[in-house]
């Protein structure tokens, strides 16, 4: 399956420019879309062990999916895959590396964070179109505070679409907390992720529980934040992943242990993340590798997050920062963690 999809993706480079609006080419593009979004297609990327290889390949792949989506705008598989790839790429290969840049490189860091925000929003726009095509009026109902009736109609098959829409939206918001439009949609996004969890609490081996760790730990109480719930979902994420995901450990270390200045729990979580065997879950090998790189980075730079540790890595606390950097820089809505899903 992996080889067939990879070969098909390669062949599409030459085929796509030749496809026009005629019916036979519409059929061909639909066949390609079906093949590239069918069962097992996503593991071409998520099953790899080389983040650099995947990171270099993903922009091209995303553009191929976008070209297909332009020819098949109502194809739900393409909508989900294209939109979620934007979110995953922004999280794992743009925002993630930006967060690990030395803070003396604040201009590049700021530029990459802004690039990640725009990529998140591109993905969300595509994903929302899928919800609106499936349930006409969905997006307008959200803006008008009438989303409940639409969410009640959603089914288990809609969970990936709901999950990635929320993940991308809140990731964008974490990078621009003064975005009033996104901020006003938090109640709507909260309702969407709650509905996804209600429909499929075991989605992707506990991916929503992993998401909830950051969600409940990072939001203020008046927006739904709740430390006790973050703790509960951490335990559930570990249970549902069967110990084969590093993501929940990294999420908890960042979102809970750092604000609490609990270095012992922070260290224990990250060491547990590094002990996970990437080969234990081959379909999500890439997610584990990326999560473990983040875990090692956090351990190596712990002094930058804990006041009682010596800071000797050269970070300059007097660096000038744009306002956005005051927002919890280390919140990745990464499922796994980051977004791992069908990651």
C-alpha positions as CSV (number, residue, x, y, z in Angstrom):
1,X,0.0,0.0,0.0
2,X,2.8,2.5,0.9
3,X,4.7,1.8,-2.3
4,X,1.6,2.0,-4.5
5,X,0.6,5.3,-3.0
6,X,4.1,6.8,-3.2
7,X,4.3,5.7,-6.8
8,X,0.9,7.2,-7.6
9,X,1.9,10.5,-5.9
10,X,5.1,10.6,-8.0
11,X,3.2,10.0,-11.2
12,X,0.7,12.7,-10.5
13,X,3.5,15.3,-11.0
14,X,3.3,14.7,-14.7
15,X,-0.4,13.9,-14.9
16,X,-2.0,16.8,-13.1
17,X,-1.0,19.5,-15.6
18,X,-2.7,17.5,-18.3
19,X,-6.0,17.1,-16.6
20,X,-8.7,19.5,-17.7
21,X,-12.4,19.8,-17.2
22,X,-13.5,16.9,-19.4
23,X,-15.4,14.1,-17.8
24,X,-12.8,11.4,-18.4
25,X,-10.1,13.5,-16.6
26,X,-12.6,14.2,-13.8
27,X,-12.9,10.4,-13.4
28,X,-9.1,10.1,-13.4
29,X,-8.6,12.7,-10.7
30,X,-11.3,11.1,-8.6
31,X,-9.6,7.8,-8.9
32,X,-6.3,9.4,-7.8
33,X,-8.1,11.1,-4.9
34,X,-9.7,7.9,-3.8
35,X,-6.3,6.1,-3.9
36,X,-4.4,8.8,-2.1
37,X,-6.9,9.2,0.7
38,X,-7.9,5.5,1.2
39,X,-7.0,3.1,4.0
40,X,-3.3,3.1,4.8
41,X,-2.5,6.2,2.6
42,X,-1.5,8.4,5.6
43,X,1.2,6.0,6.9
44,X,3.4,6.9,3.9
45,X,4.3,9.9,6.0
46,X,3.5,9.0,9.6
47,X,5.2,5.6,9.4
48,X,8.5,7.0,8.3
49,X,11.4,7.3,10.8
50,X,13.2,10.3,9.2
51,X,11.6,13.6,10.0
52,X,13.8,15.5,7.7
53,X,12.8,13.4,4.7
54,X,9.2,13.8,5.5
55,X,9.5,17.5,6.2
56,X,11.2,18.1,2.9
57,X,8.6,16.0,1.0
58,X,5.4,17.3,2.6
59,X,5.2,20.8,0.9
60,X,5.2,19.1,-2.5
61,X,2.7,16.5,-1.4
62,X,0.4,19.2,0.0
63,X,0.5,21.1,-3.3
64,X,-0.4,17.9,-5.1
65,X,-3.4,17.3,-2.8
66,X,-4.4,21.0,-3.3
67,X,-4.3,20.5,-7.1
68,X,-6.5,17.4,-6.8
69,X,-8.9,19.2,-4.5
70,X,-9.3,22.0,-7.0
71,X,-10.5,19.3,-9.4
72,X,-12.6,17.4,-6.8
73,X,-13.8,20.2,-4.4
74,X,-16.5,18.0,-2.8
75,X,-14.2,15.0,-2.2
76,X,-14.4,14.6,1.6
77,X,-11.3,12.4,1.8
78,X,-9.3,15.1,0.0
79,X,-10.7,17.8,2.2
80,X,-9.7,16.0,5.3
81,X,-6.3,14.9,4.1
82,X,-5.3,18.3,2.6
83,X,-6.5,20.3,5.6
84,X,-4.9,18.0,8.2
85,X,-1.6,17.9,6.3
86,X,-1.5,21.7,6.5
87,X,-2.0,21.5,10.3
88,X,0.5,18.7,10.8
89,X,3.1,20.4,8.7
90,X,2.7,23.7,10.5
91,X,3.0,22.0,13.9
92,X,5.8,19.5,13.3
93,X,7.9,21.3,10.7
94,X,7.4,25.0,11.2
95,X,6.2,25.9,14.7
96,X,8.0,23.0,16.4
97,X,11.5,23.9,15.0
98,X,10.8,27.6,15.6
99,X,10.1,27.0,19.3
100,X,13.6,25.4,19.5
101,X,15.5,28.2,18.0
102,X,17.7,30.2,20.4
103,X,15.8,33.2,21.7
104,X,18.6,35.4,20.4
105,X,17.2,34.5,16.9
106,X,13.9,36.2,17.8
107,X,13.3,37.6,14.3
108,X,13.5,34.3,12.6
109,X,11.5,32.7,15.4
110,X,8.8,35.3,15.0
111,X,8.7,34.9,11.2
112,X,8.4,31.1,11.5
113,X,5.7,31.3,14.1
114,X,3.7,33.7,11.9
115,X,4.2,31.3,8.9
116,X,2.9,28.5,11.1
117,X,-0.2,30.5,12.0
118,X,-1.0,31.2,8.4
119,X,-0.6,27.5,7.5
120,X,-2.9,26.5,10.3
121,X,-5.5,28.9,9.0
122,X,-5.2,27.6,5.5
123,X,-5.8,24.1,6.8
124,X,-8.7,25.1,8.9
125,X,-10.4,26.9,6.0
126,X,-10.3,23.7,4.0
127,X,-11.5,21.6,6.9
128,X,-14.4,23.9,7.6
129,X,-15.4,23.7,4.0
130,X,-15.8,20.0,4.5
131,X,-18.0,20.4,7.5
132,X,-20.1,23.0,5.7
133,X,-20.5,20.8,2.6
134,X,-21.6,17.9,4.7
135,X,-23.9,20.0,6.9
136,X,-24.9,23.1,5.0
137,X,-25.0,26.1,7.3
138,X,-22.5,24.6,9.8
139,X,-20.1,27.5,9.8
140,X,-22.7,30.2,9.9
141,X,-24.4,28.4,12.8
142,X,-21.2,28.5,14.8
143,X,-20.9,32.2,14.3
144,X,-24.5,32.7,15.4
145,X,-24.2,30.5,18.5
146,X,-26.6,27.9,17.0
147,X,-24.1,25.0,16.5
148,X,-25.7,22.5,18.9
149,X,-28.3,21.3,16.4
150,X,-25.7,20.7,13.7
151,X,-23.3,18.9,16.1
152,X,-26.1,16.6,17.1
153,X,-26.3,15.4,13.5
154,X,-22.6,14.6,13.3
155,X,-21.5,10.9,13.3
156,X,-18.4,9.0,14.3
157,X,-17.1,9.3,10.7
158,X,-16.9,13.1,11.3
159,X,-14.6,12.9,14.2
160,X,-11.3,13.4,12.3
161,X,-12.8,16.5,10.6
162,X,-13.9,17.9,13.9
163,X,-10.6,17.1,15.6
164,X,-8.4,18.6,13.0
165,X,-10.5,21.7,12.6
166,X,-10.3,22.4,16.4
167,X,-6.6,21.5,16.5
168,X,-5.7,23.9,13.7
169,X,-7.9,26.7,15.0
170,X,-6.5,26.6,18.6
171,X,-2.9,26.2,17.3
172,X,-3.4,29.4,15.3
173,X,-4.9,31.1,18.3
174,X,-2.0,30.1,20.6
175,X,0.2,32.0,18.2
176,X,-2.0,35.1,18.1
177,X,-3.9,35.3,21.4
178,X,-5.2,38.8,20.5
179,X,-7.0,37.5,17.5
180,X,-10.5,38.5,18.6
181,X,-12.3,36.5,15.9
182,X,-10.6,33.3,16.8
183,X,-10.9,34.0,20.5
184,X,-14.7,34.5,20.2
185,X,-14.9,31.1,18.5
186,X,-13.4,29.2,21.5
187,X,-16.9,28.2,22.9
188,X,-17.7,26.8,19.4
189,X,-14.4,25.0,19.1
190,X,-14.9,23.6,22.6
191,X,-18.3,22.2,21.7
192,X,-16.9,20.6,18.6
193,X,-14.1,18.8,20.4
194,X,-16.5,17.7,23.1
195,X,-18.8,16.2,20.5
196,X,-15.8,14.5,18.8
197,X,-14.9,12.9,22.1
198,X,-18.5,11.9,22.8
199,X,-18.7,10.2,19.4
200,X,-15.3,8.4,19.6
201,X,-13.4,8.7,23.0
202,X,-10.8,6.2,21.8
203,X,-10.1,8.1,18.5
204,X,-6.6,7.3,17.2
205,X,-5.4,5.6,20.4
206,X,-6.3,8.5,22.8
207,X,-5.4,11.5,20.5
208,X,-8.3,13.6,21.9
209,X,-7.2,12.8,25.5
210,X,-3.7,14.0,24.6
211,X,-5.2,17.1,23.0
212,X,-7.3,17.7,26.2
213,X,-4.1,17.7,28.3
214,X,-3.0,20.9,26.7
215,X,-6.5,22.2,26.2
216,X,-7.5,22.1,29.9
217,X,-4.0,23.1,31.2
218,X,-3.5,26.1,28.9
219,X,-6.8,27.8,28.9
220,X,-7.8,30.1,31.7
221,X,-10.7,28.8,33.9
222,X,-13.3,31.3,32.4
223,X,-12.6,29.7,29.0
224,X,-12.8,26.1,30.3
225,X,-9.4,25.5,31.7
226,X,-9.2,22.8,34.5
227,X,-6.0,21.3,35.9
228,X,-7.8,18.3,37.4
229,X,-9.3,17.4,34.0
230,X,-5.8,17.7,32.4
231,X,-4.6,15.2,34.9
232,X,-7.5,12.8,34.2
233,X,-7.0,13.0,30.4
234,X,-3.2,12.4,30.9
235,X,-4.0,9.1,32.6
236,X,-6.5,8.2,29.9
237,X,-4.1,9.0,27.1
238,X,-1.5,6.7,28.6
239,X,-4.0,4.0,29.0
240,X,-5.5,4.2,25.5
241,X,-2.1,4.5,23.8
242,X,-0.9,1.4,25.6
243,X,2.3,3.1,26.4
244,X,3.2,3.3,22.7
245,X,2.9,7.1,22.4
246,X,5.5,9.7,23.6
247,X,3.1,12.5,23.0
248,X,1.1,12.5,26.3
249,X,4.3,12.6,28.3
250,X,5.6,15.6,26.4
251,X,2.2,17.4,26.5
252,X,2.0,17.0,30.3
253,X,5.5,18.1,30.9
254,X,5.0,21.3,28.9
255,X,1.5,22.2,29.7
256,X,1.3,21.1,33.4
257,X,4.7,20.6,34.9
258,X,6.4,23.8,33.6
259,X,3.6,26.2,34.9
260,X,3.6,24.3,38.2
261,X,7.4,24.5,38.3
262,X,7.4,20.8,39.1
263,X,10.8,19.7,37.8
264,X,10.7,16.2,39.1
265,X,7.4,15.3,37.2
266,X,8.7,17.2,34.2
267,X,11.9,15.1,34.1
268,X,10.1,11.8,34.8
269,X,7.6,12.5,32.0
270,X,10.2,13.3,29.4
271,X,12.4,10.3,30.4
272,X,9.3,8.1,30.0
273,X,8.7,9.7,26.5
274,X,12.3,8.9,25.5
275,X,11.9,5.3,26.6
276,X,9.0,4.7,24.2
277,X,10.0,2.3,21.3
278,X,9.2,4.1,18.0
279,X,8.8,0.7,16.4
280,X,6.1,-0.4,18.8
281,X,3.5,1.6,16.8
282,X,4.9,1.6,13.2
283,X,2.0,3.6,11.8
284,X,2.9,6.5,14.0
285,X,6.6,6.1,14.1
286,X,7.3,9.6,12.8
287,X,5.1,11.2,15.5
288,X,7.1,9.3,18.2
289,X,10.4,10.4,16.8
290,X,9.4,14.0,16.6
291,X,7.9,13.9,20.1
292,X,11.1,12.4,21.4
293,X,13.2,15.1,19.8
294,X,11.1,17.7,21.6
295,X,11.4,15.7,24.9
296,X,15.2,15.7,24.6
297,X,15.2,19.4,23.8
298,X,13.1,20.2,26.8
299,X,15.4,18.1,29.1
300,X,18.5,19.7,27.7
301,X,17.0,23.2,28.2
302,X,15.2,22.7,31.5
303,X,17.0,25.6,33.1
304,X,15.2,27.9,30.8
305,X,11.8,26.8,32.2
306,X,12.5,26.3,35.9
307,X,13.6,29.1,38.2
308,X,15.5,26.8,40.6
309,X,17.8,25.5,37.9
310,X,20.9,27.3,36.6
311,X,20.6,28.9,33.2
312,X,23.9,28.6,31.4
313,X,22.9,28.1,27.8
314,X,23.2,31.7,26.8
315,X,19.6,32.7,26.6
316,X,19.3,36.4,27.2
317,X,16.3,37.3,29.3
318,X,16.6,40.9,28.1
319,X,16.0,40.0,24.5
320,X,13.3,42.2,22.8
321,X,10.2,40.2,22.2
322,X,7.1,40.9,20.2
323,X,3.9,40.6,22.2
324,X,3.0,37.2,20.7
325,X,6.0,35.7,22.4
326,X,4.5,36.4,25.8
327,X,1.9,33.8,25.0
328,X,2.9,30.3,26.2
329,X,5.5,29.6,23.5
330,X,5.6,25.9,24.1
331,X,1.9,25.2,23.6
332,X,1.6,23.0,20.6
333,X,-1.7,21.7,20.0
334,X,0.0,18.7,18.7
335,X,-1.6,15.8,19.0
336,X,0.9,14.0,18.7
337,X,0.8,14.1,19.7
338,X,0.8,16.3,18.2
339,X,-1.4,15.6,16.1
340,X,-1.2,12.4,15.3
341,X,-4.0,10.8,14.0
342,X,-4.2,9.6,11.3
343,X,-1.6,11.8,11.6
